[in-house]
Amino acid sequence: MRSVIIGALVAFVVSLFITPLLIRFMRRKASQPIRELGIATHQVKQGTPTMGGIGFIVATVLAYGVGHVALLPLEGRPHLPTITGLVLVGLLVCGGFLGWLDDYLKVSKKNTGGLAGRWKLLGQLIIGVGFGTIALYFPSPEGYTVGSEYLSVVRDIDWLHIGKIASVLVFAAMVMGTSNAVNLTDGLDGLSSGSVAIAFLTYLAIAYWQYRHWCAEPGASTSTLSCYPVRDPLEVALVAGAVVGALVGFLWWNASPAKIFMGDVGSLGLGCLMAGMAISTHTIGLLPVIGALFVLITSSNIIQYVSFKTTGTRVFRMAPLHHHFEMAGWSETTIVIRFWLLAGVSGALGLGLFFADFLRSSGTAW
């Protein structure tokens, strides 16, 4: 746990102090173009620097390294980064790079178009398939892989074996879905950064609990009902803790009125990593619960599009959902705080389902 705490603190401090440097640099180089949404308050944001996600990605990677230095030697050897760390940090960095390409095109062309949708989807697919392959085809000495050949809810479901190839495709689909969902959520000051931090705090609790009840630990029962057959859960907790710390540091500058936006470099990187968290903890079915806010916002966009294309009418005043409430007269701060509350409730519900399964499996009374 010491490494997780140190990693989170390092990420917080680095993010808190590197973001003002990014603000000064990006104010000259990369100001966010603002779409004409019909919302007067958004036009005052014209010229706000973007690509702030670079700061918390750098902070997370540095904190991950420092967290490993803080770990005690394992069996007389340094505890080096693992395949799990490679997959999770790689998802964050590669997703961030794809988002950086999108942001760069936006600011260089001075419009909100950015990278064409088909190229963005192709990039997400390549990232998902690439890291999904690593997650499924490189087992640890104990025989565990980052991903699983089984579908899962709070743990692997024995009768839902789908094989490695299908699991890689599921991994890719999740990367594409979550990265786009977080990207859609990033529409108000602090909304995405705060909501994602809550989701990763939930995954931190899940991963650390799995580490405390890990099948690979000496003396642990090999029964999947009393321990978790996952790979490197402490590594997952370390990355999750680093992201939470980095996002809290970034939120200091991103909260309303935002001094900088995370940009697609931040939202796509975080979305890719969120999928990796669900895969590595074998809690695929919990992802829509923990990320219910992102599901809700994405669904509002889909409903609006389908309704307008099929009937010519709009269900919401504007999509995604947070803009609907803006058009209804809610203040930006009110929307953000209430959506954070929804994110907190969904995270708590996901955590409750996870622990309820453990209590049931271990025979512990409620």
C-alpha positions, -999 to +999 in steps of 0.1 A: +000+000+000+030+023+006+038+024-031+003+033-040+001+062-015+035+075-026+026+071-063-006+091-057+011+119-038+039+122-064+013+123-092-007+150-074+024+172-067+038+168-103+004+175-119-003+204-096+029+222-105+034+211-141-001+223-152+006+260-147+037+256-170+014+240-196-011+268-192+016+294-200+030+274-229-003+263-244-018+298-242+007+308-268+006+276-289-027+258-284-059+276-276-091+255-277-115+264-306-151+267-292-181+254-311-211+276-316-234+258-292-259+286-287-248+288-251-235+323-243-213+312-214-193+289-236-181+318-258-161+334-229-140+302-229-126+311-263-088+312-261-086+288-231-055+266-236-060+229-242-039+197-242-038+198-204-040+160-204-003+160-212+004+172-177-015+144-158-002+117-182+034+128-175+026+129-138+011+094-139+040+079-157+065+095-133+045+085-103+043+049-116+081+048-117+085+063-083+060+038-069+082+010-081+112+025-064+091+026-032+083-011-033+103-034-011+125-059-030+105-090-040+123-122-031+156-105-030+151-088-064+139-053-073+102-052-082+104-043-118+075-031-140+054-059-153+034-067-184+004-054-166+021-020-161+031-020-198-005-026-208-021+000-185+005+028-189+007+020-226-030+024-230-029+058-213+001+070-233-010+057-267-046+069-262-032+102-252-010+103-284-041+097-305-059+125-287-029+148-292-031+143-330-068+153-328-060+183-306-031+194-328-053+194-359-080+214-341-056+241-330-035+242-361-065+245-384-084+268-359-116+247-361-133+220-340-131+192-366-098+176-356-090+141-367-116+125-389-139+101-371-129+071-391-092+077-384-099+082-347-118+049-346-091+031-365-065+044-341-086+032-311-090-002-328-053-005-333-046+004-297-072-020-284-061-049-305-024-043-299-026-041-261-053-067-260-029-091-277-003-084-251-028-088-223-039-122-235-008-138-249+019-131-223+012-150-190+031-145-158+052-173-142+020-183-123+001-186-155-020-155-151-026-130-180-037-094-177-069-101-196-090-133-194-105-157-219-137-156-199-162-129-197-166-115-162-188-094-140-172-092-106-149-122-114-146-146-143-177-166-152-166-202-157-192-210-184-185-179-205-152-190-221-148-171-254-111-178-262-082-155-268-091-140-302-126-131-291-112-117-258-089-094-278-118-082-298-138-075-266-108-056-253-107-035-285-144-028-283-142-017-247-112+006-255-132+022-284-164+025-262-148+040-231-125+064-248-153+079-268-176+080-238-150+099-217-144+122-247-181+130-249-182+137-212-154+163-214-177+193-222-179+213-190-151+226-167-140+198-143-168+174-153-147+147-169-116+150-147-137+148-115-159+120-127-130+099-140-111+104-108-140+089-089-142+059-113-104+052-109-107+056-071-132+027-073-108+006-093-081+014-069-102-001-041-111-032-062-075-038-073-061-034-037-087-058-024-077-083-050-041-079-040-050-087-004-068-118-016-046-128-045-043-165-055-006-160-063+002-150-028+021-177-008-003-198+012-034-184-006-062-209-013-064-217-050-102-217-050-115-189-071-142-184-046-118-172-018-091-155-039-087-137-072-068-153-101-057-120-116-023-107-127-003-081-107-032-065-088-008-042-068+004-029-101-032-021-111-037-003-078-005+017-083-016+029-117-051+037-105-037+056-075-013+076-097-041+086-120-064+097-092-036+118-077-027+133-111-064+142-118-069+158-085-038+180-091-051+188-126-086+196-113-071+224-092-067+242-126-095+226-146-124+234-122-147+262-131-136+286-144-111+264-161-076+277-168-069+248-191-088+220-208-076+184-208-083+181-245-086+148-264-051+140-253-065+136-218-100+122-225-089+095-250-060+085-228-082+082-197-109+063-216-085+037-230-070+032-195-105+028-180-111-001-203-078-016-192-088-013-155-119-033-161-100-059-182-071-063-157-094-066-126-117-091-145-147-069-138-160-063-173-196-064-162-190-038-135-177-012-160-212+000-170-221+003-133-189+021-122-190+043-154-228+048-154-224+085-159-204+080-190-230+054-202-258+079-196-241+108-214-231+085-244-267+071-245-281+107-246-260+114-277-271+082-294-308+087-286-306+123-299-289+112-332-313+083-338-344+103-330-334+132-352-324+110-381-356+088-379-383+113-368-368+147-373-374+156-336-349+160-307-354+143-274-331+167-256-326+204-260-290+196-269-268+165-266-247+153-248-269+154-217-249+181-198-256+206-226-294+198-223-293+210-187-273+241-197-300+249-222-326+244-194-309+272-174-288+252-150-254+268-141-223+250-152-211+244-116-245+230-106-244+205-134-208+194-127-214+189-090-246+169-095-229+148-122-200+142-098-226+130-073-240+105-099-205+093-105-199+088-068-232+069-064-224+046-094-189+040-081-202+031-047-228+008-062-201-010-083-179-013-052-209-027-032-216-053-059-179-063-059-177-067-021-211-084-019-198-111-042-167-116-020-189-119+011-211-144-006-182-164-020-163-165+012-194-175+032-191-144+054-224-132+070-237-098+060 
